Amino acid sequence: MNTVVLGGAGFIGSALAARLLAEGHDVTIVDNFSRGQRAHIPLGCRIETCDVRDWWSAEPSWDWLFCLAGVVGVPNVERDPLLAWRINTWAVEAVLRCRADIGKIFYASTSEAYGTPTEIPTPETAPLQVPSPTSPRGVYAASKIWGEVGIVHSGRPYVIGRFHNIYGPRMGADHVIPKFCLRVHGREPLIVDDPTAVRAFCYIDDAVEALIRLMQDTTNVTVNIGNPTEPVTMLALMERIQAVAGGAPQPIQTGTQEGFPRRRTPDIRRLTALTGFVPKVSLDEGLRRTYAWYAR
């Protein structure tokens, strides 16, 4: 199969590319390497170095197109909210203007699209919302909701995947688990906005498995991708990482951010019904693998 991954040098994109190659796909990575790293791309991929707004497919057809390009991570969005908006919308525009025949599109959306959900676990039927458009989180959520609208009305077969806290090795340092891993490894105090906030985390291998299964299905669908089996408070998450590493630095509470949802856990019954997907990697096992990588 002929497959292109926009943003393929990133955390999820590079892991996905490795899986696709293992299954015999011809894989093309499109990335400008502003955040993704060339060293993370597995050998055997074709690489096109360009910005998504400049990408025009020279191929007559793609079996699968994955739109993973974008600015993610609260610190990255906070640094330049308008740039995050532009890049996230440019990525969708690149897909919409692509003249190649595309068998199926995967669009990477986010749990942030639910804003502050009232139903936990949260199903895909929950309303999408931007609780605070003046906050960087609101800019990110709005850009992803905008993207979902474009993909749904593109007239092409699609999967929209709303990722819920995917984690693992090589995901940078701007997300909560690598931040905790690095601070624990450095024996530094841990800093958290709200130690009572609850999240459910999904290990990268499980997320990629869900992606592949969804693309093999014939249904146009919007679906949560995550692991709801072990929701955990931020304080408990810190304690688990400390247990993996040894030592017990004291957490520091700094207060809740504007628009910061207290609880977020996905309902993945739609994903399981469509594909039979069941997460395999426990939180403790995933944290062990992740900490080992960051502590190298």
N, C-alpha and C positions, 0 to 999 in steps of 0.2 A: 504493500500500500504506500501511496505517495502522501506524506504527511508534513505539514508545516506548523511550527510552534513559534508564534510571536511572543517575544519575551522568554525565549528558550534558555537563556543563560542564567535565569533567576533560580530561586530555590525550588519551586514546584516544577518549573519548566525543564531544568536539567535532570531532575529525578524522573520526570515523565519521559524525556528523550531516551534515557538509558533503558527504560522498560520497553519503549517502542522499538528501539534497535534490537533488543533481545527477542522481540516477537517478529522480526523480519521486515519492519517498515523501512522505507527510504525516508530519512528525516532531514528536513531543512530547518535550521535555527535562524530566526531573524531577531537581532538585538543590537542596540547601540552601545552596550556595555557601560552605561552610565552607573549602573549598580550591579548588574550580573557580571559574573567573571568567566572569561574564556576558559580558564583552567577547569571549570566545573562541567563543561560540555563534554560528553563522552566521545571518544574516538569513533569515527564512522559517520558523524553528522556533517552535512554541508552547512556552511555558515555564511550568512549574508549580513554584513555589518552596515546597518543603517537605522535611522530613526523611523518609527512607524509611520509618521506623516509623509515620509519620502518613499515608502515601500509600494512598489507596483509589481504584482506577480508576473513573472515571465512564463510561468507554467500554464498550459492549457487547462489543467485540471488538478485538483487536490482531493484525495479521498477524505481526509480529515484536516481541518484547520482548527488549531487551538489558539484562542486569543487570551494569552496570559500577560501581555505587556501592560504595564501600569505602575503607578506609584502606590505602594502599600506601606503599612506601618505608621502608627500615629506620629512618631517623631519626624518621619520623612514628610508627611502631609503638613505638619505644623510648621516646618521650615519654610514652605512656600505653597500655601493652599491653592493659589491660582495656577501654579505650574502643575500641581497634582491634577487639578480639574482638566487642564488642557491635555496632558499626556493621556489620562484615562479616556477622554473622549476621542482624542486622535486615534487611539488604538481601535476603537469601534468603527470610526470613519474609514480606517484602512481596510477593515473587513467588508464594510458595506460597499465600498467603491471597487473592490476586487472583481475583475472581469472573468477570472477563471471559473470553471465549473467546480463547485465545491460539494462533495458528497454530504458532509455534515460539519457544523460549526460547534465548537465548545467555547462558551464565554464564561470567564471567571468573574463571578460576582461575589458577594460578601454577606455575612451575617449582619454587618453594619446597616444593611438596607432595611432591617426591621426596627431600627432606632432603639427605643426602649420597649421591648415586647412585654405584653401583659400575660401572654400564654406561654408557660414553660412546662415541658419542652415546646419549642416554637415550630409549628407546621408551616409549610410553604404558602398556605392560604392566609396567613397573618398579614395584616396591612403593612405596606411599605411606608416608611415615614422618615422625615428629616426633622427631628425635634428642635434642632438649633442650627439654622443655616449660617449663623454668624461664627460658629465654631469650626475648626478644621475638620473635626469628625463629620460634621454635617456636609462639608464640601465633598469629602470622600464618598459618603453614602449617596449624595445626590448624583455624583458622576457615575456611580455604578447602577443606580436606578435608571438613569438616562441611557446607559449602555444596554440594559435589559430591554427597554422599550425598542431600541433600534434593532436589536437582534431578533426579537419576536416578530417584528413587522418587516423583516428583510425578505421574507418569502422563501428563505432557504431552510433546510432541515437543521435543527439546533438542539443543543443541551445548554441550559443555563445552570451553572453549579454555584450555589451560595456556600462558600467555604466558611467553616467554623473553626478557627484557631488551629490551623495545620502547623505542625512543628517538626523539628528534626535537625540533623547535622546540616551545616552549610547554609543556614537561613539568615546569616548576617548577625548584627548585634542590636537591632532596633525593635525587637519583639520581646515579650515578657520572659519566656523560658530561656533564650540565650542570655538575656540580661542577668537573670538570676544565676545561671550557670557560671558566667564570667565573674560575677561578684563573689560567689561562693568560692570559686577557684582562687580568686585573689584575696580571700579572707577579708573582704570588705563588707560593711553593713549593707543590708538589703533595703531598697527603697521601693515602696509600693503606694499607689494612689489610694486604694481602699482594700485593706486586708480581708474584708468580709465579702467582697465581690466574688461571684461564682462564675466559673467558665468550664466548658467541656473541651478537652483537647484531643486532636486526632493526629496520630503519627503519620509521617509522610508516606510510608509504604502503603498504609491503608487508604490514604487519599488517592494515590495513583491507581490502586486497584479499583476503587470506585469510579474514577475517571474512565478507565478502559472499558469497564462493564457498561457504563452509561452510553458510551459512543458505539458500542456494539448493538445496543437496543435501537429499534426503529422509531421510537416515540419522540415527538417534539415535547420537551419537558423542562420545567424548572424544578430543581431539586436541591435539598440541603445535602452537603457533604461534610460529615463530621463523625464524632464518636460520642454519643450521649451517655455511655455506660458509667462514666466516672466523673461526674461534675465535682468540682473542687473549689474551695475558696482560695484566694491568693495566699493567705497565710499558710494553709495546708500545703499548697504547691511549694512554697518556700521550704517548708519543713521536709517535704519529700526529697527535694533536691539536696538539702543539707544532709539527709540520711544517705543519699547516694554518694556524696562527696566526703562526709565526715565533717565534724565541726558544727558550730551553731552560732553564727553571727546574728545579732539582734535586728529584726525588721524595724523600719522607721515609717510611720504613717505620715503622708504629706497632704492628705485631703483628696476629695473626689473631684475629678475634672468635670467641666461643663459637658453635659450630654453623655456622661459616662454611665452605661447601663449596669445596674447592680447584678442582674442575673442574665445569663445567656447559655442556652442548651438547645441543640437542634433536635427536632423530631425527624428521624430518618426512615420512618415507615414506608414512605413513597419510594425511596432509594432501594430499600430491601425488597419491596414488592416487585419492583421492575427488574432487579438484577440479582437478587439473592445475596447481596452484599451484607456481610457481618464483620465489624472491626475485629482484628485479631491481636493487635499489639496493645497490651495493657499500658496504663499510664506509667507505672513504675519501670517497666521494661523500656518504654520509649524514652523516659528520662535518663535511664542508665546509658543507652546508646548515645543520646544527645550530649550528655555531660562528658562522656568519654571523648567525644570529638572536640568539644570546646576546651577541654583540659589538656589537650595534646601539648 
